[in-house]
Each structure stands twice: as structure tokens, then as C-alpha cells.
Amino acid sequence: MTDRQFIEVRGARENNLKDISLNIPKQKVTVFTGISGSGKSSLVFDTIAAEAQRQLNETFTAFVQGFLPHYGQPEVDHIGGWGGSMGAVTMIRATARHPEIEALVADSPFVTLEDELDLRIPYPLLNPLIRFFAERETGLRLDMVRPVDEIGLISPRPVFLIQGMGDKMVPLDSAERLYNAAGEPRELWTEADVPHMNMYAYYRTRYTKRVIKFFDTYLLGR
């Protein structure tokens, strides 16, 4: 994790793995050791890396996907997703498209890319000019990235939205607007004066317990 990100694996069974479940911190060095044939490669490459690449590929257009390698879904019991900031937006869109993602935690996502541009470039003359060149260079229209229009498609799978109310990177009503657009079951957690992507840093123990409880409840039925 930065102090708020982890990969959750539950019931992995690729190759010689036998219902392996674990949490792996992101952006830290994690070393997998063991005797030959113990399943290190099956876990790291055939499960985690394969699923990460598959989800990344799904964020590209259908045309681009045609040139990318195709990965099957790893053999696991349950898949839950966590994303922060732009990663949360990506996970909302991916979860809406892929029913195999059974539960989602989205920390500090924006509502629409247009809102994000308006927040970052609040200048009436400069804003449309930057938008024009950004859309021309990327080939992506800003009005195509609207997680608020997609989050409702996730229901009846659960969504847990998190945002600090000291956030200056996305509009302060983002999590609430996404929560209102989502179907049930859904959860919303906000706290005053917390900067963008700092809910874990401010509430480390509480954050960990709430996220793990969310996944345990909806993925494992605990």
C-alpha cells in the first residue's frame, strides 16, 4: 500500500495453489519464498499479475484491446476491488462491466472527468482551450468518463465509497453524489478536514477494519 492500498486474494487455486487467501500491500517490497513447486509463480504471475493485466486491458477501447494479449480470469473463489483516486474511477468502470468483481471499495474518486477539469482549471477562457487540446491529443472525449453514470450498474453488488472532506483534488461532494447514484447495498464514509487519499493515514486502524469487514461480509458472508 501507500498506507491505504492492498491487494486482496481469496481462495486462489491456479495450478498447485489450494484455496490460498492473503492481503498483499501495494507499493512496498513483498518477497515470496518457498521450495520449488510451492506455488510462488502461480500466485504472483498466474493469479495476481494475470488479473491485474486483464483489468488494465479492459480500460482500453475495443480497438486497442484487439492488439493486446488476452488473459483468462484466475481460478479464485471471489474477487474484490479497491481503488484510490483515478484508480477508484477505473475500478468503478471496470466493476460495472465485469460481474466477476463482486465488491468494490472506491477511495476518493471523482464523479465526472469534466467536473475534475473544471476544478483544476477554473478559468473560463483557459478551460475550453485546454479541453480542446487534451481531447485532440488523447483521442478521448472528457464526457465519456462519467463514473456517476456507471456506478448504478454495479448493484446488487456492494460498493463502499470513502472521501475526506479536506479533499482539494476532487470536488467535495464526489463520494456523496456517487453514493446517491449507486444501488444497494452501498456504504459511505466521510470525515472532516482529511486531505485527498489520506483517510487511511488519519484513521489507520479504523480504515483497515472497515475495509476488511466490508470484504469479509460481502465476499465471505462473515
RAPEKA-V490585 format. One record per pair of residues at least 12 apart in sequence whose ideal C-beta (glycine too) atoms are under 10 Angstrom apart, sorted by the first residue. I is the first residue (numbers start at 1). J is the second residue. Records with the same first field share a line. If there is no record, write none. Layout:
I: J, J
This chain:
1: 23, 24, 25, 26, 27, 28, 82, 84, 200, 208
2: 25, 26, 27, 28, 84, 197, 198, 200, 201
3: 25, 26, 27, 28, 197, 198, 200, 201, 204, 207, 208
4: 25, 26, 27, 82, 84, 107, 108, 162, 197, 198, 199, 200, 201, 202, 203, 204, 207, 208, 211
5: 24, 25, 26, 27, 28, 82, 83, 84, 87, 107, 197, 200
6: 22, 23, 24, 25, 26, 27, 28, 82, 200, 208, 211, 212
7: 22, 23, 24, 25, 26, 30, 47, 48, 51, 52, 80, 81, 82
8: 21, 22, 23, 24, 78, 79, 80, 81, 82, 103, 105, 211, 212, 215, 216, 219
9: 21, 22, 23, 24, 43, 47, 48, 51, 74, 76, 77, 78, 79, 80
10: 22, 23, 76, 77, 78, 79, 80, 102, 215, 216, 219, 220
11: 75, 76, 77, 78, 79, 219, 220
12: 39, 42, 43, 46, 47, 48, 51, 74, 75, 76, 77
13: 42, 47, 74, 75, 76, 77
14: 39, 41, 42, 43, 45, 46, 47, 48, 50, 51, 74, 75, 76
15: 37, 39, 41, 42, 43, 45, 46, 47, 74, 75
16: 37, 38, 39, 41, 42, 43
17: 38, 39, 40, 42, 43, 46, 47, 74, 75, 76
18: 39
19: 76, 77
20: 39, 42, 43, 47, 76
21: 76, 77, 78, 219, 220
22: 43
23: 208, 211, 212, 215
24: 43, 44, 48
26: 82, 84, 87
30: 44
32: 44, 48
42: 74, 75
43: 74
46: 71, 72, 74, 75
47: 74, 75, 76
48: 74
49: 71, 74
50: 71, 72, 73, 74
51: 71, 72, 73, 74, 76, 79, 81, 100, 101
52: 71
53: 68, 69, 70, 71
54: 68, 69, 70, 71, 72, 73, 74, 94, 98, 100
55: 71, 73, 79, 81, 83, 90, 91, 94, 95, 98, 101
56: 68, 71, 90, 94
57: 69, 70, 71
58: 71, 90, 93, 94, 97, 98
59: 89, 90, 91, 93, 94, 97
61: 139, 140, 144
73: 98, 100, 101
76: 100
77: 102, 219, 220
78: 100, 101, 102, 103, 215, 218, 219, 220, 221
79: 95, 98, 100, 101, 102, 103, 219
80: 95, 101, 102, 103, 104, 105, 157, 158, 160, 211, 214, 215, 216, 218, 219, 220
81: 94, 95, 98, 101, 102, 103, 104, 105, 106, 159, 215
82: 103, 104, 105, 106, 107, 160, 162, 211, 214, 215
83: 95, 104, 105, 106, 107, 108, 109
84: 105, 106, 107, 108, 109, 162, 196, 197, 199, 200
85: 106, 107, 108, 109, 110, 167, 169, 170, 196, 197
86: 108, 109, 110, 113, 116, 145, 169, 170
87: 106, 107, 108, 109, 197
88: 104, 105, 106, 107, 108, 109, 110, 147, 161, 162, 163, 170, 174, 175, 178, 197
89: 106, 108, 109, 110, 111, 112, 113, 116, 145, 146, 147, 150, 170, 174, 178
90: 106, 109, 145, 147
91: 104, 105, 106, 107, 109, 147, 159
92: 104, 106, 109, 147, 148, 150, 151, 153, 154, 159, 161, 178, 182
93: 109, 145, 146, 147, 149, 150, 151, 153, 154
94: 150
95: 147, 150, 151, 153, 154, 157, 159
96: 147, 149, 150, 151, 152, 153, 154, 155, 157
97: 150, 153, 154
98: 154
99: 153, 154, 157
101: 154, 157
102: 154, 157, 158, 215, 218, 219
103: 154, 157, 158, 159, 160, 185, 214, 215, 216, 217, 218, 219
104: 151, 154, 157, 158, 159, 160, 161, 182, 186, 214, 215, 218
105: 158, 159, 160, 161, 162, 187, 189, 207, 210, 211, 214, 215
106: 147, 151, 154, 159, 160, 161, 162, 163, 174, 175, 178, 179, 182
107: 160, 161, 162, 163, 164, 175, 189, 196, 197, 198, 199, 200, 207, 211
108: 161, 162, 163, 164, 167, 169, 170, 174, 175, 194, 195, 196, 197, 198, 199
109: 147, 148, 151, 161, 162, 163, 170, 174, 175, 178
110: 145, 146, 147, 148, 167, 169, 170, 171, 174, 175, 177, 178
111: 146, 147, 148, 149, 151, 170, 171, 173, 174, 175, 176, 177, 178, 181
112: 142, 143, 144, 145, 146, 147, 148, 149, 171, 174, 177
113: 131, 134, 140, 141, 142, 143, 144, 145, 146, 147
114: 127, 131, 141, 142, 143, 144, 145, 146
115: 142, 146, 148, 170, 171, 173, 174, 177
116: 142, 145, 169, 170, 171, 174
117: 130, 131, 134, 142
118: 131, 142, 171
119: 168, 169, 170, 171, 172, 174
120: 168, 169, 170
121: 134
131: 143
146: 181
147: 174, 177, 178, 181
148: 174, 177, 178, 180, 181, 182
149: 181
150: 178, 181, 182
151: 177, 178, 179, 180, 181, 182, 183, 186
152: 178, 180, 181, 182, 183, 186
153: 182, 183
154: 182, 183, 186
155: 182, 183, 184, 185, 186
156: 183, 184, 185
157: 182, 183, 185, 186, 218
158: 182, 183, 184, 185, 186, 187, 214, 215, 217, 218, 219
159: 178, 179, 181, 182, 183, 184, 185, 186, 187, 188, 214, 218
160: 179, 182, 185, 186, 187, 188, 189, 210, 211, 213, 214, 215, 217, 218
161: 174, 175, 176, 177, 178, 179, 182, 186, 187, 188, 189, 190
162: 175, 187, 188, 189, 190, 191, 194, 197, 199, 200, 203, 207, 210, 211
163: 175, 176, 178, 179, 188, 189, 190, 191, 194, 196, 197, 199
164: 189, 190, 191, 192, 193, 194, 195, 196, 197, 198, 199, 201, 202, 203
165: 190, 191, 192, 193, 194, 195
166: 191, 192, 193, 194, 195, 196, 198, 202
167: 190, 193, 194, 195, 196, 197, 198, 199
168: 195, 196
169: 195, 196, 197
170: 196, 197
172: 190
173: 190
175: 188, 189, 190
176: 188, 190
185: 214, 217, 218
187: 210, 214, 217, 218
189: 203, 206, 207, 210, 211, 214
191: 203, 206
199: 211
